[in-house]
Amino acid sequence: MKSFIKVMKALSDPNRVKIIKLLQQKMMCVCELRGSLGISQPTVSKHLKILEEAGLVDYAKDGQWVNYFLADGRSSPYVASLLGNLKHWLEDDPEVAKLVQKVPFLNREELCKK
């Protein structure tokens, strides 16, 4: 039951759900997520850590970049099920739609140099 509660708590924050929805579009660095959400870098990092600990998000280093992406769901049946469902949930939510529309225009080189 602990892993179920951990996943549910990780998804109990609107910004963490938005991060999941953004990462459905593509791998992103902290600066891209910060630019999309309009929240501070430390706050984004804190949210990513919680999502990572719950098994929802993973990361890979690529030179100077740390790319975050959705986990494959192998760590937990709850993660696999929720990530699968979240692909279809909230697609018609205006806030999520607005965020997703921004994704193609995010330029990590521009966002990360600020």
Backbone bond lengths (Angstrom), bond angles and torsions (degrees), N, CA, C in turn:
res aa  C-N    CA-C-N  psi(-1)  N-CA   C-N-CA  omega(-1)  CA-C   N-CA-C  phi
1 M - - - 1.441 - - 1.523 111.33 -
2 K 1.327 119.05 -27.74 1.462 121.76 -177.84 1.522 112.06 -60.76
3 S 1.335 117.22 -41.28 1.466 118.66 -178.94 1.525 111.12 -68.59
4 F 1.319 117.35 -34.89 1.466 120.98 176.49 1.527 110.31 -62.46
5 I 1.326 116.95 -47.19 1.464 121.90 -179.11 1.522 110.35 -63.54
6 K 1.323 116.62 -39.66 1.473 120.54 179.81 1.536 110.93 -61.68
7 V 1.318 116.45 -43.51 1.471 120.88 179.12 1.523 110.44 -65.92
8 M 1.319 116.54 -43.98 1.461 119.91 -178.63 1.534 110.95 -65.99
9 K 1.329 116.98 -40.24 1.470 119.53 177.54 1.527 110.80 -64.83
10 A 1.329 116.73 -37.81 1.468 120.03 179.28 1.527 110.87 -62.53
11 L 1.313 116.72 -32.49 1.461 120.57 -178.75 1.530 112.81 -93.02
12 S 1.325 116.73 8.52 1.462 119.59 -177.22 1.529 113.11 -86.14
13 D 1.322 117.64 -3.05 1.466 121.60 -179.99 1.526 109.64 -107.89
14 P 1.327 117.99 131.03 1.467 120.19 -178.60 1.533 113.86 -57.56
15 N 1.329 118.07 -38.70 1.462 119.05 179.83 1.527 112.01 -66.98
16 R 1.317 117.38 -33.51 1.466 119.45 177.79 1.532 110.81 -70.02
17 V 1.319 116.90 -36.94 1.466 119.70 175.34 1.534 109.48 -64.55
18 K 1.322 116.83 -40.81 1.469 120.44 178.18 1.530 110.55 -63.10
19 I 1.316 117.58 -39.04 1.473 120.83 177.05 1.527 109.80 -60.60
20 I 1.323 117.00 -44.01 1.464 120.39 177.49 1.525 110.11 -59.28
21 K 1.324 116.77 -46.26 1.468 120.37 -179.10 1.529 111.21 -63.40
22 L 1.334 117.53 -37.71 1.466 120.58 177.19 1.529 111.03 -67.58
23 L 1.315 116.78 -41.74 1.467 119.88 -178.91 1.526 112.34 -71.39
24 Q 1.317 117.79 -14.31 1.461 120.31 171.70 1.523 110.73 -67.72
25 Q 1.315 116.22 -24.07 1.458 121.33 -177.54 1.522 111.89 -81.90
26 K 1.359 116.13 -42.92 1.458 121.13 -178.89 1.523 110.05 -172.18
27 M 1.329 115.96 166.59 1.459 120.83 171.83 1.515 107.83 -66.02
28 M 1.327 116.17 143.59 1.457 119.11 -178.28 1.523 109.93 -142.58
29 C 1.330 114.72 152.75 1.463 120.34 173.82 1.530 108.57 -93.83
30 V 1.316 116.07 170.76 1.465 121.14 -178.91 1.531 111.15 -58.03
31 C 1.330 116.97 -40.37 1.475 120.09 -178.91 1.527 111.76 -62.20
32 E 1.331 116.65 -40.25 1.458 120.04 178.45 1.525 110.84 -65.20
33 L 1.316 116.35 -42.48 1.465 120.28 178.65 1.524 110.40 -65.61
34 R 1.333 116.33 -42.16 1.462 121.12 177.54 1.525 110.10 -59.71
35 G 1.318 116.81 -46.18 1.459 121.12 179.78 1.517 112.84 -63.16
36 S 1.306 116.46 -36.77 1.467 120.55 179.16 1.513 112.37 -70.35
37 L 1.323 115.48 -45.39 1.460 120.85 -172.75 1.530 113.53 -86.31
38 G 1.330 116.45 -22.20 1.457 119.68 -178.19 1.519 113.15 71.31
39 I 1.322 116.51 31.56 1.464 121.38 176.54 1.526 108.56 -120.64
40 S 1.314 116.83 166.07 1.464 120.63 -174.01 1.523 112.26 -70.46
41 Q 1.329 114.97 157.34 1.463 121.42 179.04 1.526 111.87 -59.60
42 P 1.338 120.12 -44.86 1.462 118.92 178.36 1.535 113.11 -61.55
43 T 1.324 116.36 -35.54 1.468 120.04 178.55 1.527 110.73 -67.30
44 V 1.329 117.02 -43.21 1.463 120.79 176.94 1.533 109.54 -60.49
45 S 1.319 116.82 -45.18 1.464 120.84 -179.74 1.530 111.48 -61.55
46 K 1.317 116.31 -40.04 1.470 120.28 178.17 1.528 110.60 -63.05
47 H 1.322 116.47 -44.80 1.463 120.58 178.24 1.530 110.87 -62.32
48 L 1.319 117.02 -43.22 1.466 120.28 179.41 1.523 111.56 -62.34
49 K 1.313 117.23 -38.90 1.468 121.48 178.69 1.526 110.75 -61.97
50 I 1.320 116.99 -43.31 1.467 121.47 178.61 1.521 110.28 -63.99
51 L 1.336 117.11 -44.25 1.466 121.10 178.39 1.522 111.24 -64.36
52 E 1.327 116.30 -38.02 1.464 120.82 178.85 1.536 110.57 -66.45
53 E 1.318 116.97 -45.41 1.466 120.89 179.86 1.525 112.24 -62.81
54 A 1.320 116.91 -28.99 1.461 121.14 177.98 1.529 111.66 -81.95
55 G 1.337 117.17 -9.18 1.466 121.07 179.34 1.512 114.34 87.68
56 L 1.332 117.34 11.27 1.458 121.08 -177.98 1.520 113.44 -86.84
57 V 1.324 116.74 -28.46 1.463 122.84 -174.76 1.521 108.82 -130.12
58 D 1.302 115.37 147.64 1.465 121.81 174.59 1.520 107.57 -133.57
59 Y 1.314 116.32 172.83 1.458 119.75 -179.47 1.523 110.30 -144.65
60 A 1.323 113.98 160.77 1.461 121.64 175.82 1.516 107.65 -142.79
61 K 1.315 115.34 137.75 1.457 120.08 176.82 1.518 108.69 -86.42
62 D 1.331 114.62 138.70 1.464 121.97 179.63 1.520 106.87 -139.20
63 G 1.324 115.99 88.66 1.462 120.08 -175.75 1.511 109.87 64.78
64 Q 1.334 116.33 -123.31 1.463 120.32 179.98 1.524 112.77 -80.24
65 W 1.325 117.37 -11.40 1.461 121.23 -175.31 1.518 111.09 -94.60
66 V 1.320 115.12 146.74 1.460 122.26 167.06 1.523 105.01 -116.38
67 N 1.318 115.52 111.11 1.459 121.48 -176.16 1.519 110.16 -96.46
68 Y 1.314 116.60 127.63 1.457 122.43 177.63 1.517 108.57 -101.66
69 F 1.334 115.11 143.54 1.456 121.50 -179.45 1.519 108.74 -150.78
70 L 1.320 115.87 165.16 1.454 120.09 178.58 1.519 109.53 -70.19
71 A 1.314 115.50 140.27 1.458 121.12 177.96 1.529 109.06 -68.57
72 D 1.319 115.69 163.13 1.463 119.50 -177.67 1.527 112.87 -82.42
73 G 1.316 117.70 -7.39 1.458 120.69 176.47 1.515 114.97 86.89
74 R 1.322 117.68 1.35 1.465 120.24 -178.91 1.525 112.89 -70.74
75 S 1.327 116.87 -21.36 1.459 120.18 -175.62 1.530 112.92 -72.57
76 S 1.329 116.71 -21.88 1.466 119.55 -174.74 1.529 110.08 -161.95
77 P 1.323 116.96 138.02 1.474 118.44 175.62 1.530 111.66 -65.43
78 Y 1.331 116.63 -26.74 1.466 120.67 178.80 1.525 110.11 -69.41
79 V 1.311 116.00 -41.68 1.464 121.07 178.35 1.517 109.72 -62.63
80 A 1.327 116.78 -48.86 1.462 120.72 -178.69 1.528 110.99 -58.86
81 S 1.308 116.22 -45.46 1.458 120.69 -178.21 1.529 111.84 -66.22
82 L 1.315 117.02 -46.63 1.460 119.81 -178.00 1.519 112.41 -68.56
83 L 1.330 117.72 -41.07 1.464 119.07 177.51 1.523 110.64 -63.66
84 G 1.324 116.73 -38.52 1.465 120.21 177.41 1.516 111.74 -62.64
85 N 1.322 116.48 -44.02 1.466 120.36 179.98 1.513 112.06 -71.64
86 L 1.317 117.55 -37.10 1.462 120.46 -178.99 1.529 112.76 -64.46
87 K 1.326 116.79 -19.29 1.470 118.88 175.57 1.523 110.47 -61.23
88 H 1.327 116.41 -30.62 1.458 121.08 -175.05 1.517 112.83 -104.78
89 W 1.309 116.97 -20.87 1.456 121.17 -178.72 1.524 110.58 -79.63
90 L 1.292 116.31 148.97 1.472 125.72 173.72 1.530 114.50 67.84
91 E 1.307 117.11 12.84 1.462 119.52 179.64 1.527 111.49 -64.03
92 D 1.328 116.87 -29.31 1.465 120.11 -178.61 1.526 112.47 -97.17
93 D 1.326 116.85 6.27 1.467 120.45 177.10 1.524 108.98 -73.67
94 P 1.342 118.50 126.83 1.465 120.96 -175.97 1.538 113.42 -59.98
95 E 1.322 116.76 -37.83 1.465 120.23 -179.55 1.530 111.15 -66.22
96 V 1.313 115.80 -43.82 1.462 120.71 179.08 1.526 109.92 -67.13
97 A 1.312 117.13 -43.46 1.471 120.86 -179.94 1.528 110.95 -59.37
98 K 1.320 116.48 -41.06 1.467 121.01 179.33 1.535 110.72 -63.15
99 L 1.325 116.77 -42.88 1.473 120.82 178.26 1.522 111.25 -63.16
100 V 1.312 116.07 -45.95 1.466 120.82 -177.27 1.528 110.95 -63.50
101 Q 1.325 117.32 -34.64 1.466 120.83 178.91 1.524 112.01 -65.13
102 K 1.330 117.21 -27.91 1.465 121.63 -179.99 1.530 113.51 -74.76
103 V 1.315 117.39 -25.17 1.467 122.04 -169.92 1.533 113.46 -53.19
104 P 1.323 119.86 -47.37 1.467 118.28 -178.28 1.535 114.29 -62.56
105 F 1.312 116.85 -18.68 1.464 120.74 -175.92 1.525 113.42 -99.29
106 L 1.325 116.80 1.64 1.462 120.22 179.15 1.529 109.58 -76.65
107 N 1.304 115.26 128.58 1.466 120.66 179.06 1.520 107.96 -119.27
108 R 1.326 116.13 106.03 1.466 119.73 -173.70 1.520 112.24 -62.60
109 E 1.306 117.93 -33.64 1.473 119.22 179.02 1.531 110.43 -62.79
110 E 1.327 116.68 -41.43 1.459 120.80 178.32 1.530 111.38 -69.72
111 L 1.320 116.70 -46.41 1.459 121.35 -176.60 1.521 112.97 -66.76
112 C 1.305 117.46 -35.28 1.460 121.09 -173.83 1.531 113.17 -84.33
113 K 1.310 118.08 -14.50 1.462 119.03 -179.50 1.511 112.66 -86.53
114 K 1.322 117.53 -9.80 1.472 121.66 -178.52 1.500 110.84 -73.34
